[in-house]
Amino acid sequence: IRLALAAICSIGVFTQWSAPVFSQTAPAQAAHIGEGGLPQFAKDPAWPRVPAKWKMGFGSAVAVDARGHVWILSRPHTVPQSTGSGQKSTAAPPVMEFDNDGNFIQAWGGESGPGYQWPSNEHGITVDSKGFVWIVGNADGKRNNPANLPNDNQVLKFTKNGNFVMAIGKSGQTGSNKTEVLRGATGLSYSPSTNEIFVSDGYGNNRIMVYDADTGKFKRMWGAYGNKPLDMDQRPPVEPSKPNELCPMVCGIWSTYQQFSLPHDIKISNDGLAYVADRGNKRVQVFTPDGKFVAEQFIGVDSKYYLQARSVAFSPDPAQRFLYVAGSPDVYVLNRRTLEVLGSFNIGSPQGDPPGHLVNVDREGNFYAVQAELSGADGHSGGAGAYKFTFKGYTPKVSCPPCAST
């Protein structure tokens, strides 16, 4: 089901929330645009509490486990070796666990071991319902490779204490559209109903990969619209844009969007649908677990900032009424079932790189984001760490009209 182009091209005009009026009564269902009833947040300046002996590198990803603990994956190589005063900085381990209040629990990772290579450039993390921690990196050749290691071609599985369990793939491989070769993987999501791990294999291969979570056996893969993913040299030439008064940036050039362009994140909803943040195409696409295309929505197509549709997350209610889509500098709030864009909220200044690289939500509805640098993993771009935006209730809900429904 493709959404109306008029709806697609109106994204980005929504009012941002500045002085919210909170109401703790949750809406029965996601409202239409203009009806209110949307979640509100306030940044927690004291979260997280990183031990004083460490400095957290650029945040890359955030996960929430079944206990509500928050896991941050950061990049130690982005921490400068010394401060302005000449004191040496000690980088925090790349995997850090905190409770909901931001209290430090444990940290580990950063070293390779028998059977696996620790990623040169940490990118994605998830914690499955069995308590295993999954990690991917996106180093590919000399790109995104601060440790100058062989390519990050592996999906790594650990216990919560950091004990190595399994690696899918082998580091140092080259090649693209092969089932055994990841290339610049970005995000992961676990499906408890099928016991499968879904991977957005984004920077090089532009596809979704699915593996058995116990054995690591390859199950299936797909590209945009459920198409066969094509290597870059196999893709047809891009047709020139056809001007369209309603939507000059997207409409009329659908043939250029038949493949993913850097799928940057994937999440599996409670009802088993796969939501893919296709960053390069500024859109979210929805699939069945088998890769059948369901729907799509474009995000921030009129924004001057190219980092849109970077990550997705769901509200914690059983129906997961709201879908959050991270952009720069805004996070868009969608009706998850219809993909109608309901509003947005700001999580940081567009200068530098706002903290929306990969995002998540805990069971209390609090929103988490991390910040990764714009200019590569060099440690000189500014900004670091992880951020919590505390859920503060809902905006007042009004009847429609005057809402503007799509």
C-alpha positions, -999 to +999 in steps of 0.1 A: +000+000+000+017+032-011+007+063+007-007+093-011+020+115-026+003+146-012+009+132+023+045+122+015+054+157+003+039+176+032+063+161+057+084+186+075+058+214+081+047+202+115+049+225+145+076+215+170+067+214+206+081+241+229+059+246+260+039+214+263+009+210+285+011+175+299-017+150+303-011+116+317-041+100+300-028+080+270-048+083+238-069+052+229-052+052+195-028+073+176-045+105+166-045+122+132-023+153+126-038+183+144-057+163+170-030+162+197-025+133+220+012+130+212+040+120+235+061+148+251+097+146+264+122+166+284+160+160+282+176+146+313+209+165+317+222+140+344+219+109+323+239+087+321+264+086+350+296+074+334+323+065+359+347+094+364+377+074+353+363+071+318+353+093+289+326+079+266+334+081+229+309+090+202+277+071+208+267+048+180+237+028+191+213+022+221+194-009+231+169-016+259+167-051+275+138-068+292+146-054+326+145-018+312+183-015+314+198+007+287+229-005+267+251+021+249+275+012+222+302+038+217+334+043+198+365+044+220+387+054+191+370+088+190+382+098+224+413+121+221+444+106+237+449+137+258+429+167+270+438+204+266+456+203+299+479+175+287+462+148+308+456+115+292+420+105+284+409+070+292+383+058+268+353+039+282+348+004+270+325+003+239+296-016+256+281+001+287+250-010+307+230+015+328+198+012+347+168+034+338+180+062+361+215+063+344+234+044+372+263+025+358+260-013+359+289-027+339+311-022+308+331-045+285+343-051+249+369-036+226+392-065+222+392-093+197+392-129+208+393-165+194+368-168+166+360-131+162+373-096+155+360-067+176+346-041+151+370-014+140+340+010+139+312+000+163+278+007+148+247-014+160+236-032+192+206-050+203+197-072+233+174-101+225+146-115+248+170-143+259+195-118+272+221-121+245+239-090+232+244-086+194+268-061+178+278-051+143+305-027+129+305-009+096+342-005+087+347-013+050+382-010+036+396+024+045+361+038+051+350+041+087+380+022+099+398+041+127+415+009+141+428+000+106+415-035+109+402-059+083+366-052+072+339-055+098+320-084+081+307-101+113+276-102+134+288-108+170+268-125+197+277-122+234+263-130+268+253-100+289+286-103+307+305-100+275+314-137+270+317-145+233+290-169+219+290-168+181+301-149+150+282-148+118+304-143+088+342-137+088+360-104+090+383-092+063+361-103+034+354-084+002+325-085-022+290-074-020+257-092-027+267-126-012+249-143+017+281-149+036+295-114+033+283-085+053+295-051+042+291-020+063+263-034+085+244-009+106+216-022+128+200-053+143+167-065+156+156-098+172+123-115+165+113-138+194+084-154+175+108-167+148+141-167+168+157-148+140+181-119+140+175-092+113+204-071+101+204-039+081+235-045+059+237-009+049+268+009+038+279-015+011+253-040+004+220-021+009+198-050+019+182-068+049+197-101+061+180-126+083+198-153+103+188-181+127+197-166+162+209-200+175+230-213+147+238-182+126+225-199+095+215-176+067+177-176+061+168-149+035+175-114+023+157-087+005+160-051-009+137-022-012+101-031-020+111-067-014+131-066-046+163-086-051+191-064-038+215-054-066+252-046-064+259-010-073+274-019-107+243-040-115+218-012-109+201+005-139+212+042-146+192+068-126+166+086-147+166+124-146+142+140-122+108+149-136+096+183-121+064+181-101+048+212-086+035+192-056+066+173-048+097+183-069+121+163-047+105+129-049+075+125-071+079+113-107+112+096-100+101+064-084+124+043-106+154+057-087+141+043-054+137+007-063+168-002-043+178+008-007+202+036-003+219+029+031+194+011+052+206+024+085+184+007+111+157-020+114+132-028+142+107-056+145+073-046+159+052-067+183+030-078+155+060-091+135+065-063+109+100-051+099+105-014+099+135-003+079+151+032+081+163+038+045+185+068+053+198+076+018+163+077+004+148+096+034+121+070+040+108+042+061+097+009+045+076-018+062+078-055+054+064-088+066+090-110+082+095-128+049+104-096+031+071-088+014+066-050+010+037-035+030+040+003+030+064+032+030+066+068+041+091+095+032+105+117+060+120+152+059+122+154+021+120+192+022+146+195+050+180+210+041+196+184+063+203+151+045+205+129+076+168+118+077+152+084+085+183+074+104+166+051+129+132+039+141+117+030+175+082+022+188+062+035+217+060+009+245+023+003+247+012-032+235-002-018+202+029+003+197+007+032+184+036+055+177+065+051+154+095+074+160+117+081+130+150+099+139+162+127+116+183+158+119+176+177+140+141+164+146+125+131+155+092+125+136+062+109+153+041+087+131+010+066+135+026+032+133-003+015+116-010+041+089+025+058+088+007+092+090+032+118+102+016+134+133+043+158+145+079+161+155+102+170+184+137+185+184+165+166+201+195+189+193+210+217+173+216+210+136+251+223+140+275+193+142+255+161+144+224+160+166+220+129+188+198+108+166+222+083+150+204+052+164+175+056+189+154+035+212+125+037+237+123+019+271+092+003+287+083+036+305+082+055+272+115+074+277+133+081+245+171+075+241+195+088+214+232+087+208+255+110+189+280+100+163+303+123+145+296+137+110+332+137+096+342+101+102+356+082+131+385+106+137+378+120+172+380+156+161+344+163+151+330+172+185+301+158+204+299+125+222+278+102+243+242+092+249+211+111+259+178+104+276+146+123+269+121+115+297+085+109+288+063+136+302+028+126+291+007+136+261-004+169+245-041+177+249-063+159+225-090+177+204-117+165+181-112+165+143-117+190+127-096+212+128-071+184+122-056+179+088-058+142+081-039+124+053 
